[in-house]
Amino acid sequence: DIAPENTLWVGAWWIGFLGAGAASLLISIPILGYPQRLPGSQRYIVMRVSEAHQLKDGSHKKASDPDFGKTVKDLPRSVLLLLKNPTFIFLCLAGATEATLIAGMSTFGPKFLESQFSLSASEAATFFGYLVVPAGGGGTFLGGFLVNKFKLRCSGIIKLCLLCTVSSLLAIFIFFIHCPNMPMAGVTQMYEGSALPGGHLNLTAACNAECGCLQETYSPVCGSDDIMYYSPCHAGCKEVSENLRHGKKVYHECSCVEKTLLPGPGDAEAGKCTSSCAKRPLLLFFMFVVILFTFLSSIPALTATLRCVSDRQRSFALGIQWIVVRTLGGIPGPIAFGSMIDKSCLLWQDQCGEQGSCYVYQNSAMSRYTLVAGLVYKVLGTTFFIVACLLYKPPPAESAAGSSDASENGNGDLQEHKPSLPAEEDI
């Protein structure tokens, strides 16, 4: 009869995927109703100025051929053109580093909050959702808005991505600080209160020696002395009741728990002790900033990718970029972060002699390893954006004369160039 606060609890994790899949299916129905080309789009295609990276040998002009890309024979040539485009390559690599961070943090972000603030798994996941939804969603919308508002061209968009990456790089130094671990008898300290050497467990004491407690049964309780215990058995508890107000089990006559005022055995409540970390608001604020600026560069980076390649290669370029981002970022991201965070584990689950999942992390080590992983990938992302910006070679200035405000999808201020089309400003 375990409760959601118990570490052995497995919730209905699949409901989120089911809901998202059903929503995607419903949204796809009206999308199918759109035509291949929107009415009036041809006018903007003609007026749009190409911002594709200019190759020294002029081979980028091959992609402007109307017949290019219509047969499978053009596939190798198209791949070669993209590989010869350094701006596109480094934008893909920068996207892979950002995807690594996003995948790693989305997987282990709740685990980080759970350990730092001594929360249950469900509380930590809910907390992380409150953090990610406004930061991630707001950053995504804000990135697209800034590109459109300031009518940025390709080089300007890459510089915006670079600014966002540097901002999140600076904010990631917040992981220098951490919340202290809640004291846990036999794990972080001895039962009599003295410090326990790191990496050593001593769950048996005189107060629970006769209880025959099993290490396989991990069910943390918080004693009235604000010390956590491995399980009610390890706290030496003899009786149990239920707190009607909180719905949690309360254990009585715990021989290892000392009463704060009166002598004798104290009580313990199921679940972890509540952390009163004074650094929580600061940590949450800067985590919000890191997530905000990471997502803020996502849409501008996508727009820069579309603009630095020839018009007829855009769909193919997106496909190649998606493969690179997934292969180098989305898939290895959780693996890299997981291996880093595992190094900070204090207490491993023992499953029939084999190592299982981690029960207790050392908060200082977890923050340190998260900082190292974040710095490595953010520095790589910053480097890739810098190289992409330096190597980008825009078309000659004379070819863009009179059309410098035209954007990639025709949303520029066309009234300046076409006074006869007053309604185009709003399209």
Secondary structure, DSSP 8 states (H G I E B T S, - for coil): ---TTSTT----THHHHHHHHHHHHHHHHHHHTS-SS-TTHHHHHHH--------TT-GGGGGGSTTTTSSTTHHHHHHHHHHT-HHHHHHHHHHHHHHHHHHHHHHHHHHHHHHHTT--HHHHHHHHHHHHHHHHHHHHHHHHHHHHHTT--HHHHHHHHHHHHHHHHHHGGGGG-------BBTTTB-TTS-B--TT------TTTTTS---TT----EEETTS-EESSTTTTT--EEEE-TTT--EEEEEEEEEE-SSSSSEEEEEES------TTHHHHHHHHHHHHHHHHHTHHHHHHHHHHSS-GGGHHHHHHHHHHHHIIIIITHHHHHHHHHHHTTEEEEEEETTEEEEEEEE-HHHHHHHHHHHHHHHHHHHHHHHHHHHHH-----GGGGTT-TT--TTS-S-GGGT-TT-GGGGG-
